[in-house]
Amino acid sequence: MHLSGPAGTGKTTLAFHVANHLGRPAILLHGDHEFGSSDLIGRESGYRKSRVVDNYISSVVKFEEEGRALWIDNRITTACRLGHTIIYDEFNRSPPEANNPFLSILSEGVLNVPGLHGRGEGYIAVHPGFRVIFTSNPSEYTGVHRAQDALLDRMITIQLGHYDRDSEVRITAIRSGIPVPDAKTIVDIVREVRGLGVNNHRPTIRACIAIAAIMAHRGVRVSADNALLLQVCQDVLSVDSAKITRGGEPLIPQRIEQIVRKVCGQRDKTPGKRRNKS
């Protein structure tokens, strides 16, 4: 399984959830630009030397020495041998060639370990219980490689997007401990800011949780008259937003203030008040 989507869409959380339902031990692996194949399957580490002295005949002394390099399995080899589940988080941050061992694993059910060929163990049959869950960010993200087509062809890719509003509200309320009405206001502010700019991926649900956690820590409610809400939104959301300027001056702080007052103003207009005006 391959879970693909922007940051903050719950790919890693979903991967852990799926792995938990598989009921097998799980191994977490993070993509890294310095990875090579040996970082996944293992390498020779150290050297073992043995010496036998044969003095069975007192007048004859016989020496026998044997040297052997020590092989240490890495996480992929261990998982293939024992049938564990691999959660390979942001796998496309690793160079494409580092992930080549998965080609034979996912198609033929065999792990090719070149370092063991001289010992007659160069090929390891993959345990029937072995599973792997990949996650990846879009290729335009910084530090991300384009995955090889041969590997993508062996996966089932599921595209993930941002949560719907109700899910974001529930997650924000649970993770921060603030009341649901306040969580709704914060989520609506963040979703409005998300609409600014070009890619519309940021800010994510993490911004909602951060703002809500600060408000809960300070023990204050969310309202347009609360200076802390505007200050926190400026601090958290300005970094993630599009860099819109006018005359060299950033406009994002102004836009965030407008959005905060707009969303809080809509919240203050309760259905009862609207009915009275009509």
C-alpha positions as CSV (number, residue, x, y, z in Angstrom):
1,M,0.0,0.0,0.0
2,H,1.2,3.5,-0.9
3,L,-0.4,6.5,0.9
4,S,0.4,9.7,-1.1
5,G,-0.6,13.3,-0.4
6,P,0.5,16.6,1.0
7,A,1.9,17.1,4.5
8,G,-0.6,17.1,7.3
9,T,-3.2,14.8,5.7
10,G,-2.7,11.9,8.1
11,K,-0.6,9.5,6.0
12,T,1.6,8.3,8.8
13,T,-1.2,8.1,11.3
14,L,-3.3,6.0,8.8
15,A,-0.3,3.8,8.1
16,F,0.1,3.0,11.9
17,H,-3.6,2.3,12.1
18,V,-3.5,-0.1,9.2
19,A,-0.4,-1.8,10.6
20,N,-2.1,-2.2,13.9
21,H,-5.0,-4.1,12.3
22,L,-2.6,-6.4,10.6
23,G,-1.7,-7.8,14.0
24,R,2.0,-8.2,13.2
25,P,5.1,-6.4,14.7
26,A,5.7,-3.2,12.9
27,I,9.0,-1.6,12.0
28,L,9.2,2.2,11.3
29,L,11.6,3.4,8.6
30,H,12.1,7.0,7.6
31,G,13.3,8.0,4.1
32,D,16.7,9.6,4.1
33,H,18.7,11.1,1.3
34,E,21.8,9.4,2.5
35,F,20.3,5.9,2.3
36,G,21.9,3.1,0.3
37,S,20.6,-0.4,-0.2
38,S,22.8,-1.6,2.6
39,D,21.0,0.7,5.0
40,L,17.8,-1.4,4.3
41,I,19.0,-5.0,3.9
42,G,22.2,-5.0,5.9
43,R,26.0,-5.1,5.5
44,E,29.1,-6.8,6.6
45,S,30.3,-5.5,10.0
46,G,33.4,-6.8,11.6
47,Y,35.4,-9.9,11.1
48,R,35.6,-13.2,13.0
49,K,38.8,-15.2,13.1
50,S,39.3,-18.6,14.6
51,R,42.5,-20.6,15.1
52,V,42.9,-24.3,15.9
53,V,46.1,-25.7,17.3
54,D,46.4,-29.5,16.8
55,N,49.1,-31.1,18.9
56,Y,47.7,-34.6,18.9
57,I,51.1,-35.9,18.0
58,S,53.6,-34.4,20.4
59,S,56.3,-33.9,17.8
60,V,53.9,-32.3,15.3
61,V,52.1,-29.0,15.7
62,K,49.3,-28.1,13.2
63,F,47.7,-24.7,12.9
64,E,44.4,-24.0,11.2
65,E,43.0,-20.5,10.8
66,E,39.7,-19.4,9.4
67,G,38.5,-15.9,8.9
68,R,34.9,-14.8,8.1
69,A,33.2,-11.5,7.7
70,L,30.2,-10.9,10.0
71,W,26.9,-10.1,8.4
72,I,24.3,-8.0,10.2
73,D,20.7,-7.9,9.0
74,N,19.1,-4.5,8.7
75,R,15.4,-3.8,9.1
76,I,14.1,-4.9,5.7
77,T,15.9,-8.2,5.9
78,T,14.6,-8.8,9.4
79,A,11.1,-8.0,8.4
80,C,11.2,-10.3,5.4
81,R,12.6,-13.2,7.5
82,L,10.1,-12.8,10.3
83,G,7.0,-11.5,8.5
84,H,6.9,-8.1,10.1
85,T,5.1,-5.0,8.8
86,I,7.3,-2.2,7.4
87,I,6.0,1.4,7.6
88,Y,8.3,3.2,5.2
89,D,7.5,6.9,5.9
90,E,8.3,9.4,3.2
91,F,10.1,6.7,1.2
92,N,10.7,9.1,-1.7
93,R,13.2,11.1,0.4
94,S,15.6,8.2,-0.1
95,P,17.4,8.0,-3.5
96,P,15.5,5.7,-5.9
97,E,18.3,3.2,-6.2
98,A,18.3,2.7,-2.4
99,N,14.8,1.2,-2.7
100,N,15.7,-1.3,-5.4
101,P,15.5,-4.3,-3.0
102,F,11.7,-3.8,-2.9
103,L,11.4,-4.6,-6.6
104,S,12.1,-8.3,-6.1
105,I,10.3,-8.4,-2.7
106,L,7.0,-7.1,-4.0
107,S,7.0,-9.0,-7.3
108,E,8.8,-12.3,-6.8
109,G,8.6,-12.6,-3.0
110,V,12.3,-12.9,-2.8
111,L,14.9,-10.6,-1.2
112,N,18.2,-10.5,-3.1
113,V,21.1,-10.0,-0.6
114,P,24.3,-9.7,-2.7
115,G,26.5,-9.7,0.4
116,L,25.4,-13.3,1.3
117,H,25.9,-14.9,-2.2
118,G,29.3,-16.3,-1.1
119,R,27.6,-18.2,1.7
120,G,24.8,-19.8,-0.2
121,E,22.2,-17.4,1.3
122,G,22.0,-14.7,-1.4
123,Y,18.3,-15.1,-1.8
124,I,15.8,-15.0,1.1
125,A,12.3,-16.1,0.7
126,V,9.9,-13.4,2.0
127,H,7.7,-14.6,4.9
128,P,4.0,-14.8,3.9
129,G,3.1,-12.4,6.7
130,F,5.4,-9.6,5.4
131,R,3.6,-6.4,4.5
132,V,4.9,-2.9,3.6
133,I,3.1,0.4,3.8
134,F,4.7,3.3,2.0
135,T,3.9,7.0,2.5
136,S,5.1,9.9,0.3
137,N,4.9,13.6,-0.2
138,P,4.4,15.3,-3.6
139,S,7.4,15.3,-5.8
140,E,7.6,19.1,-5.8
141,Y,8.4,19.2,-2.1
142,T,12.0,20.0,-1.1
143,G,14.2,17.0,-0.6
144,V,11.9,14.6,-2.4
145,H,13.0,12.3,-5.2
146,R,10.8,11.0,-8.0
147,A,10.2,7.3,-7.3
148,Q,11.1,4.9,-10.0
149,D,8.1,3.7,-12.2
150,A,9.0,0.0,-11.6
151,L,8.5,0.4,-7.9
152,L,5.3,2.5,-8.2
153,D,3.9,-0.2,-10.5
154,R,4.2,-2.7,-7.7
155,M,2.2,-0.6,-5.3
156,I,-1.5,0.2,-4.7
157,T,-1.4,4.0,-4.5
158,I,-4.1,5.8,-2.5
159,Q,-4.2,9.6,-2.8
160,L,-5.1,11.5,0.4
161,G,-6.3,15.0,0.7
162,H,-7.1,17.3,3.6
163,Y,-9.7,16.2,6.1
164,D,-13.2,17.4,5.8
165,R,-14.3,20.2,8.1
166,D,-16.1,18.0,10.7
167,S,-13.0,15.7,11.0
168,E,-10.7,18.7,11.4
169,V,-12.9,20.1,14.2
170,R,-13.1,16.8,16.1
171,I,-9.3,16.2,15.8
172,T,-8.5,19.7,16.9
173,A,-10.9,19.5,19.9
174,I,-9.6,16.1,21.0
175,R,-5.9,16.9,20.6
176,S,-6.0,20.3,22.3
177,G,-8.9,19.9,24.8
178,I,-10.7,23.1,23.8
179,P,-14.5,23.2,23.5
180,V,-15.9,22.1,20.1
181,P,-17.4,25.6,19.3
182,D,-13.9,27.1,19.8
183,A,-12.4,24.3,17.7
184,K,-14.9,25.1,14.9
185,T,-13.8,28.8,14.9
186,I,-10.1,27.9,14.7
187,V,-10.6,25.4,11.9
188,D,-12.7,27.8,9.9
189,I,-9.9,30.4,10.3
190,V,-7.2,28.0,9.1
191,R,-9.3,26.8,6.2
192,E,-9.9,30.3,5.1
193,V,-6.1,31.0,5.2
194,R,-5.5,27.8,3.3
195,G,-7.4,29.2,0.4
196,L,-4.8,31.9,0.0
197,G,-1.8,31.4,-2.4
198,V,-1.2,28.9,-5.1
199,N,-0.9,25.3,-3.9
200,N,-3.6,25.5,-1.2
201,H,-1.9,22.7,0.9
202,R,-0.8,24.8,3.9
203,P,-1.5,25.5,6.7
204,T,-2.5,22.0,7.6
205,I,-4.4,20.5,10.5
206,R,-1.3,20.8,12.6
207,A,-1.8,24.6,12.6
208,C,-5.3,24.1,14.0
209,I,-4.0,21.9,16.8
210,A,-1.1,24.4,17.6
211,I,-3.5,27.4,17.9
212,A,-6.0,25.5,19.9
213,A,-3.4,24.0,22.2
214,I,-2.0,27.5,23.0
215,M,-5.5,28.9,23.7
216,A,-6.3,25.9,25.9
217,H,-3.0,26.3,27.8
218,R,-3.8,30.0,28.5
219,G,-7.3,29.0,29.5
220,V,-9.1,31.6,27.3
221,R,-12.0,31.3,24.9
222,V,-11.9,32.1,21.2
223,S,-13.4,35.4,20.2
224,A,-12.8,38.4,18.0
225,D,-12.2,40.6,21.0
226,N,-9.4,38.3,22.3
227,A,-6.1,39.9,21.4
228,L,-4.3,36.6,22.1
229,L,-6.2,34.8,19.4
230,L,-5.1,37.3,16.7
231,Q,-1.5,37.2,18.0
232,V,-1.4,33.4,17.9
233,C,-2.9,33.2,14.5
234,Q,-0.4,35.7,13.2
235,D,2.5,33.7,14.6
236,V,1.3,30.3,13.5
237,L,-0.2,31.1,10.1
238,S,2.0,33.7,8.6
239,V,4.9,31.3,8.1
240,D,2.7,28.8,6.2
241,S,0.9,31.3,4.0
242,A,1.6,32.6,0.6
243,K,4.0,35.6,0.5
244,I,1.7,38.3,-0.8
245,T,3.2,41.8,-0.7
246,R,2.2,45.3,-1.7
247,G,4.9,47.9,-2.1
248,G,7.3,45.5,-0.5
249,E,5.2,45.1,2.7
250,P,3.7,41.7,3.5
251,L,-0.1,41.6,3.3
252,I,-0.6,38.3,5.0
253,P,-0.8,39.8,8.6
254,Q,-3.6,42.1,7.4
255,R,-5.4,39.2,5.6
256,I,-5.2,37.0,8.7
257,E,-6.7,39.8,10.9
258,Q,-9.5,40.2,8.4
259,I,-10.2,36.4,8.3
260,V,-10.1,36.2,12.1
261,R,-12.6,39.0,12.5
262,K,-14.8,37.6,9.7
263,V,-15.0,34.1,11.1
264,C,-15.5,35.2,14.7
265,G,-18.2,37.7,13.5
266,Q,-20.0,34.9,11.7
267,R,-19.9,32.8,14.9
268,D,-21.4,35.7,17.0
269,K,-24.4,35.8,14.6
270,T,-26.4,33.1,16.2
271,P,-29.6,31.7,14.6
272,G,-31.7,33.2,17.3
273,K,-30.4,36.7,16.7
274,R,-31.0,36.4,12.9
275,R,-34.6,35.3,13.5
276,N,-35.2,38.3,15.8
277,K,-33.9,40.7,13.1
278,S,-36.2,39.2,10.5
